[in-house]
Amino acid sequence: MRFHRQEDIAILVMSELAQAGGAIVPLSVISRHHGVSAVFLKKIVRDLRLAGLVRSKEGVSGGYALAKPAQRITVWEILCAVDAKAQKEYGNRGTLPAVCPLYTNCLPQQVKRKVSDVLEKSLRSVTLAQLVE
């Protein structure tokens, strides 16, 4: 499985925030350390903030921190927060729709559904805290 660029960066940002132990981290620091555009990071943290995964602090000493403990944030939540296609297709429920409108017993669609279910279950079981250990 391959993640899209924004998913990779979202996991990177969340890992950086988890390692900061609750301290506010400016995006400029993450941008410098990882060579990622600050504009791209702003888009990603906006999505993470709207999903309730990060909180922001404005001003000179501003930046971002986790909105809840890393043990309570799953990789699935992070991916859903930044994956616009998944949000459109699956909604905020994080579940797959009926995927074959023409024939519900279509074998390729059944396989896709099974693989998606297994993948979702796995990603829901991995927490951000486990990633940064």
FIFIZA-847857 format. One record per atom (N, C-alpha, C): residue number from 0; residue in three letters; atom name; x, y, z. Coordinates in steps of 0.001 Angstrom, whole numbers, padded with zeros to 6 digits. Example, Ala and Ser with C-alpha at 12.3 -4.5 7.8 and 13.67 -1.06 7.14 Angstrom:
   gulo   dolum   filo      east     north        up
      0     ALA      N    013190   -005690    007800
      0     ALA     CA    012300   -004500    007800
      0     ALA      C    013200   -003300    007800
      1     SER      N    012850   -002250    007080
      1     SER     CA    013670   -001060    007140
      1     SER      C    012900    000030    007870
//
This chain:
   gulo   dolum   filo      east     north        up
      0     MET      N    000840   -001181    000000
      0     MET     CA    000000    000000    000000
      0     MET      C    000881    001240    000000
      1     ARG      N    000462    002234   -000763
      1     ARG     CA    001184    003496   -000814
      1     ARG      C    000267    004609   -000337
      2     PHE      N    000829    005514    000450
      2     PHE     CA    000081    006685    000877
      2     PHE      C    000314    007815   -000122
      3     HIS      N   -000661    008695   -000247
      3     HIS     CA   -000499    009903   -001041
      3     HIS      C    000432    010846   -000284
      4     ARG      N    000991    011801   -000989
      4     ARG     CA    001947    012741   -000381
      4     ARG      C    001359    013446    000842
      5     GLN      N    000119    013935    000743
      5     GLN     CA   -000467    014651    001876
      5     GLN      C   -000670    013722    003077
      6     GLU      N   -000921    012449    002831
      6     GLU     CA   -001061    011495    003935
      6     GLU      C    000290    011253    004603
      7     ASP      N    001327    011094    003795
      7     ASP     CA    002687    010940    004343
      7     ASP      C    003059    012126    005228
      8     ILE      N    002815    013323    004711
      8     ILE     CA    003186    014532    005445
      8     ILE      C    002324    014699    006692
      9     ALA      N    001051    014331    006617
      9     ALA     CA    000184    014417    007801
      9     ALA      C    000709    013506    008913
     10     ILE      N    001119    012314    008556
     10     ILE     CA    001681    011392    009552
     10     ILE      C    002988    011956    010105
     11     LEU      N    003801    012548    009243
     11     LEU     CA    005052    013174    009681
     11     LEU      C    004777    014309    010667
     12     VAL      N    003842    015200    010315
     12     VAL     CA    003497    016333    011191
     12     VAL      C    002989    015828    012534
     13     MET      N    002079    014875    012496
     13     MET     CA    001510    014350    013745
     13     MET      C    002586    013674    014597
     14     SER      N    003517    012996    013948
     14     SER     CA    004624    012360    014690
     14     SER      C    005506    013411    015356
     15     GLU      N    005794    014484    014630
     15     GLU     CA    006590    015579    015201
     15     GLU      C    005883    016182    016417
     16     LEU      N    004586    016401    016296
     16     LEU     CA    003825    016982    017411
     16     LEU      C    003773    016022    018593
     17     ALA      N    003640    014739    018318
     17     ALA     CA    003620    013744    019404
     17     ALA      C    004957    013723    020141
     18     GLN      N    006046    013824    019405
     18     GLN     CA    007363    013806    020023
     18     GLN      C    007651    015081    020813
     19     ALA      N    006927    016146    020507
     19     ALA     CA    007125    017414    021225
     19     ALA      C    006525    017377    022622
     20     GLY      N    005749    016359    022928
     20     GLY     CA    005208    016192    024277
     20     GLY      C    004279    017293    024734
     21     GLY      N    003470    017824    023843
     21     GLY     CA    002509    018851    024224
     21     GLY      C    002980    020278    023981
     22     ALA      N    004266    020440    023667
     22     ALA     CA    004790    021772    023375
     22     ALA      C    004268    022250    022024
     23     ILE      N    004150    023559    021892
     23     ILE     CA    003729    024169    020630
     23     ILE      C    004902    024109    019651
     24     VAL      N    004635    023603    018452
     24     VAL     CA    005677    023480    017428
     24     VAL      C    005311    024362    016232
     25     PRO      N    006174    025326    015893
     25     PRO     CA    005917    026157    014714
     25     PRO      C    006066    025335    013428
     26     LEU      N    005252    025636    012436
     26     LEU     CA    005360    024936    011156
     26     LEU      C    006706    025198    010492
     27     SER      N    007291    026366    010759
     27     SER     CA    008586    026688    010150
     27     SER      C    009657    025683    010579
     28     VAL      N    009577    025187    011799
     28     VAL     CA    010542    024193    012292
     28     VAL      C    010383    022893    011520
     29     ILE      N    009144    022433    011371
     29     ILE     CA    008888    021190    010633
     29     ILE      C    009296    021359    009177
     30     SER      N    008997    022512    008609
     30     SER     CA    009343    022805    007222
     30     SER      C    010856    022727    007007
     31     ARG      N    011612    023350    007888
     31     ARG     CA    013082    023334    007782
     31     ARG      C    013649    021931    007976
     32     HIS      N    013174    021224    008987
     32     HIS     CA    013724    019900    009296
     32     HIS      C    013461    018873    008202
     33     HIS      N    012344    019019    007506
     33     HIS     CA    011950    017972    006558
     33     HIS      C    011878    018435    005108
     34     GLY      N    012200    019708    004863
     34     GLY     CA    012208    020205    003498
     34     GLY      C    010848    020211    002828
     35     VAL      N    009825    020489    003618
     35     VAL     CA    008459    020537    003092
     35     VAL      C    007997    021990    003092
     36     SER      N    007352    022379    002024
     36     SER     CA    006854    023746    001886
     36     SER      C    005920    024109    003043
     37     ALA      N    006109    025307    003586
     37     ALA     CA    005251    025781    004670
     37     ALA      C    003801    025925    004202
     38     VAL      N    003612    026297    002949
     38     VAL     CA    002260    026434    002395
     38     VAL      C    001556    025071    002384
     39     PHE      N    002273    024033    001970
     39     PHE     CA    001720    022675    001954
     39     PHE      C    001399    022224    003375
     40     LEU      N    002296    022507    004304
     40     LEU     CA    002057    022147    005708
     40     LEU      C    000815    022847    006259
     41     LYS      N    000616    024107    005897
     41     LYS     CA   -000557    024850    006381
     41     LYS      C   -001846    024195    005933
     42     LYS      N   -001888    023720    004694
     42     LYS     CA   -003082    023049    004194
     42     LYS      C   -003348    021772    004998
     43     ILE      N   -002296    021040    005249
     43     ILE     CA   -002445    019777    005975
     43     ILE      C   -002868    020014    007420
     44     VAL      N   -002223    020950    008120
     44     VAL     CA   -002601    021183    009519
     44     VAL      C   -003998    021793    009628
     45     ARG      N   -004426    022504    008599
     45     ARG     CA   -005805    023004    008585
     45     ARG      C   -006779    021825    008621
     46     ASP      N   -006534    020826    007765
     46     ASP     CA   -007387    019635    007739
     46     ASP      C   -007322    018879    009073
     47     LEU      N   -006127    018780    009643
     47     LEU     CA   -005962    018084    010928
     47     LEU      C   -006670    018846    012052
     48     ARG      N   -006626    020173    011989
     48     ARG     CA   -007308    020990    013000
     48     ARG      C   -008822    020841    012872
     49     LEU      N   -009329    020885    011651
     49     LEU     CA   -010769    020735    011439
     49     LEU      C   -011266    019359    011883
     50     ALA      N   -010389    018369    011827
     50     ALA     CA   -010744    017015    012278
     50     ALA      C   -010603    016862    013792
     51     GLY      N   -010131    017914    014470
     51     GLY     CA   -009995    017862    015921
     51     GLY      C   -008752    017132    016408
     52     LEU      N   -007751    016988    015536
     52     LEU     CA   -006544    016256    015915
     52     LEU      C   -005422    017162    016412
     53     VAL      N   -005421    018427    015963
     53     VAL     CA   -004418    019378    016439
     53     VAL      C   -005112    020655    016888
     54     ARG      N   -004403    021406    017720
     54     ARG     CA   -004881    022723    018130
     54     ARG      C   -003815    023725    017743
     55     SER      N   -004249    024944    017513
     55     SER     CA   -003295    025965    017082
     55     SER      C   -003204    027078    018105
     56     LYS      N   -002053    027759    018074
     56     LYS     CA   -001844    028936    018911
     56     LYS      C   -001323    030033    017995
     57     GLU      N   -001999    031159    018001
     57     GLU     CA   -001629    032294    017149
     57     GLU      C   -000527    033107    017807
     58     GLY      N    000154    033910    017001
     58     GLY     CA    001110    034866    017541
     58     GLY      C    002555    034486    017340
     59     VAL      N    003416    035289    017950
     59     VAL     CA    004861    035136    017801
     59     VAL      C    005333    033769    018274
     60     SER      N    004815    033296    019376
     60     SER     CA    005218    031980    019886
     60     SER      C    004190    030922    019488
     61     GLY      N    003543    031135    018354
     61     GLY     CA    002479    030247    017899
     61     GLY      C    002979    029010    017193
     62     GLY      N    002022    028149    016919
     62     GLY     CA    002319    026891    016247
     62     GLY      C    001197    025906    016503
     63     TYR      N    001542    024640    016534
     63     TYR     CA    000538    023585    016671
     63     TYR      C    000966    022562    017712
     64     ALA      N   -000043    021917    018301
     64     ALA     CA    000167    020823    019251
     64     ALA      C   -000969    019831    019061
     65     LEU      N   -000789    018631    019585
     65     LEU     CA   -001857    017636    019508
     65     LEU      C   -003055    018103    020331
     66     ALA      N   -004248    017831    019828
     66     ALA     CA   -005467    018229    020538
     66     ALA      C   -005877    017186    021570
     67     LYS      N   -005328    015993    021464
     67     LYS     CA   -005599    014933    022440
     67     LYS      C   -004373    014037    022520
     68     PRO      N   -004291    013191    023525
     68     PRO     CA   -003098    012352    023679
     68     PRO      C   -002840    011462    022458
     69     ALA      N   -001571    011244    022157
     69     ALA     CA   -001181    010426    021002
     69     ALA      C   -001737    009006    021098
     70     GLN      N   -001979    008525    022309
     70     GLN     CA   -002533    007184    022490
     70     GLN      C   -003976    007095    022005
     71     ARG      N   -004629    008244    021870
     71     ARG     CA   -006035    008266    021464
     71     ARG      C   -006228    008688    020003
     72     ILE      N   -005134    008828    019265
     72     ILE     CA   -005198    009203    017851
     72     ILE      C   -004730    008016    017028
     73     THR      N   -005567    007588    016089
     73     THR     CA   -005184    006457    015245
     73     THR      C   -004689    006935    013886
     74     VAL      N   -003940    006082    013235
     74     VAL     CA   -003472    006379    011881
     74     VAL      C   -004675    006572    010959
     75     TRP      N   -005725    005797    011167
     75     TRP     CA   -006942    005922    010356
     75     TRP      C   -007512    007340    010453
     76     GLU      N   -007555    007893    011663
     76     GLU     CA   -008074    009256    011837
     76     GLU      C   -007223    010274    011083
     77     ILE      N   -005922    010102    011140
     77     ILE     CA   -005018    011026    010458
     77     ILE      C   -005246    010961    008951
     78     LEU      N   -005301    009766    008424
     78     LEU     CA   -005491    009603    006981
     78     LEU      C   -006839    010155    006525
     79     CYS      N   -007884    009894    007285
     79     CYS     CA   -009210    010400    006924
     79     CYS      C   -009266    011927    006987
     80     ALA      N   -008504    012512    007883
     80     ALA     CA   -008513    013968    008030
     80     ALA      C   -007968    014683    006798
     81     VAL      N   -007010    014080    006117
     81     VAL     CA   -006367    014763    005000
     81     VAL      C   -006696    014194    003633
     82     ASP      N   -007399    013090    003589
     82     ASP     CA   -007700    012457    002308
     82     ASP      C   -009049    012937    001797
     83     ALA      N   -009032    013967    000979
     83     ALA     CA   -010271    014571    000465
     83     ALA      C   -011098    013568   -000330
     84     LYS      N   -010441    012710   -001086
     84     LYS     CA   -011183    011717   -001873
     84     LYS      C   -011950    010773   -000950
     85     ALA      N   -011302    010340    000125
     85     ALA     CA   -011968    009449    001069
     85     ALA      C   -013129    010154    001747
     86     GLN      N   -012947    011429    002064
     86     GLN     CA   -014028    012181    002698
     86     GLN      C   -015230    012277    001779
     87     LYS      N   -014991    012492    000490
     87     LYS     CA   -016091    012589   -000468
     87     LYS      C   -016773    011244   -000661
     88     GLU      N   -015971    010179   -000779
     88     GLU     CA   -016522    008857   -001047
     88     GLU      C   -017167    008235    000189
     89     TYR      N   -016500    008349    001323
     89     TYR     CA   -016917    007621    002513
     89     TYR      C   -017599    008494    003555
     90     GLY      N   -017536    009799    003393
     90     GLY     CA   -018085    010687    004403
     90     GLY      C   -017206    010691    005627
     91     ASN      N   -017674    011278    006701
     91     ASN     CA   -016882    011343    007925
     91     ASN      C   -017037    010100    008783
     92     ARG      N   -017835    009146    008333
     92     ARG     CA   -018028    007918    009101
     92     ARG      C   -016794    007038    009054
     93     GLY      N   -015964    007201    007991
     93     GLY     CA   -014783    006359    007859
     93     GLY      C   -015125    004965    007401
     94     THR      N   -016268    004778    006759
     94     THR     CA   -016640    003458    006264
     94     THR      C   -016892    003531    004775
     95     LEU      N   -016763    002408    004129
     95     LEU     CA   -016932    002357    002687
     95     LEU      C   -018403    002314    002292
     96     PRO      N   -018752    002928    001160
     96     PRO     CA   -020117    002862    000662
     96     PRO      C   -020352    001543   -000062
     97     ALA      N   -021578    001303   -000482
     97     ALA     CA   -021839    000183   -001365
     97     ALA      C   -021099    000509   -002660
     98     VAL      N   -020139   -000341   -003062
     98     VAL     CA   -019209    000040   -004111
     98     VAL      C   -019596   -000421   -005509
     99     CYS      N   -020600   -001229   -005683
     99     CYS     CA   -020963   -001706   -007013
     99     CYS      C   -022440   -001415   -007273
    100     PRO      N   -022750   -000259   -007841
    100     PRO     CA   -024153    000097   -008037
    100     PRO      C   -024854   -000778   -009068
    101     LEU      N   -024101   -001423   -009951
    101     LEU     CA   -024722   -002230   -010994
    101     LEU      C   -025044   -003651   -010547
    102     TYR      N   -024180   -004223   -009741
    102     TYR     CA   -024366   -005616   -009345
    102     TYR      C   -023668   -005843   -008005
    103     THR      N   -024422   -005984   -006956
    103     THR     CA   -023840   -006028   -005611
    103     THR      C   -023019   -007290   -005334
    104     ASN      N   -023199   -008336   -006123
    104     ASN     CA   -022413   -009553   -005906
    104     ASN      C   -021219   -009638   -006846
    105     CYS      N   -020847   -008550   -007450
    105     CYS     CA   -019718   -008466   -008367
    105     CYS      C   -018437   -008874   -007622
    106     LEU      N   -017734   -009892   -008100
    106     LEU     CA   -016559   -010419   -007402
    106     LEU      C   -015465   -009372   -007182
    107     PRO      N   -015069   -008584   -008199
    107     PRO     CA   -014031   -007573   -007928
    107     PRO      C   -014441   -006592   -006831
    108     GLN      N   -015707   -006234   -006785
    108     GLN     CA   -016174   -005320   -005747
    108     GLN      C   -016170   -005990   -004372
    109     GLN      N   -016482   -007266   -004329
    109     GLN     CA   -016424   -007999   -003058
    109     GLN      C   -014991   -008064   -002542
    110     VAL      N   -014047   -008307   -003441
    110     VAL     CA   -012630   -008363   -003059
    110     VAL      C   -012178   -006990   -002565
    111     LYS      N   -012543   -005946   -003305
    111     LYS     CA   -012178   -004587   -002904
    111     LYS      C   -012737   -004264   -001525
    112     ARG      N   -013974   -004633   -001290
    112     ARG     CA   -014613   -004376    000007
    112     ARG      C   -013891   -005114    001128
    113     LYS      N   -013553   -006379    000901
    113     LYS     CA   -012879   -007187    001923
    113     LYS      C   -011501   -006591    002257
    114     VAL      N   -010730   -006251    001214
    114     VAL     CA   -009403   -005674    001428
    114     VAL      C   -009526   -004339    002164
    115     SER      N   -010477   -003519    001763
    115     SER     CA   -010679   -002225    002415
    115     SER      C   -011061   -002385    003880
    116     ASP      N   -011911   -003351    004176
    116     ASP     CA   -012323   -003595    005556
    116     ASP      C   -011142   -004022    006423
    117     VAL      N   -010309   -004923    005890
    117     VAL     CA   -009139   -005399    006636
    117     VAL      C   -008156   -004253    006854
    118     LEU      N   -007923   -003459    005816
    118     LEU     CA   -007007   -002327    005926
    118     LEU      C   -007513   -001305    006937
    119     GLU      N   -008790   -000980    006866
    119     GLU     CA   -009364   -000025    007821
    119     GLU      C   -009216   -000521    009259
    120     LYS      N   -009515   -001786    009474
    120     LYS     CA   -009409   -002352    010822
    120     LYS      C   -007970   -002236    011343
    121     SER      N   -007011   -002523    010484
    121     SER     CA   -005606   -002437    010894
    121     SER      C   -005208   -001007    011220
    122     LEU      N   -005592   -000064    010349
    122     LEU     CA   -005218    001332    010573
    122     LEU      C   -005907    001928    011796
    123     ARG      N   -007078    001434    012126
    123     ARG     CA   -007764    001897    013336
    123     ARG      C   -007097    001370    014601
    124     SER      N   -006307    000313    014468
    124     SER     CA   -005683   -000280    015656
    124     SER      C   -004295    000289    015950
    125     VAL      N   -003723    001034    015022
    125     VAL     CA   -002393    001617    015222
    125     VAL      C   -002548    003057    015680
    126     THR      N   -001973    003354    016840
    126     THR     CA   -002066    004721    017372
    126     THR      C   -000816    005522    017035
    127     LEU      N   -000961    006825    017127
    127     LEU     CA    000170    007728    016908
    127     LEU      C    001272    007454    017925
    128     ALA      N    000902    007136    019146
    128     ALA     CA    001899    006826    020186
    128     ALA      C    002739    005607    019784
    129     GLN      N    002112    004624    019174
    129     GLN     CA    002858    003439    018733
    129     GLN      C    003828    003786    017609
    130     LEU      N    003451    004719    016749
    130     LEU     CA    004333    005115    015658
    130     LEU      C    005600    005791    016149
    131     VAL      N    005501    006577    017191
    131     VAL     CA    006661    007356    017651
    131     VAL      C    007471    006674    018746
    132     GLU      N    007063    005493    019138
    132     GLU     CA    007823    004760    020174
    132     GLU      C    009201    004387    019675
//
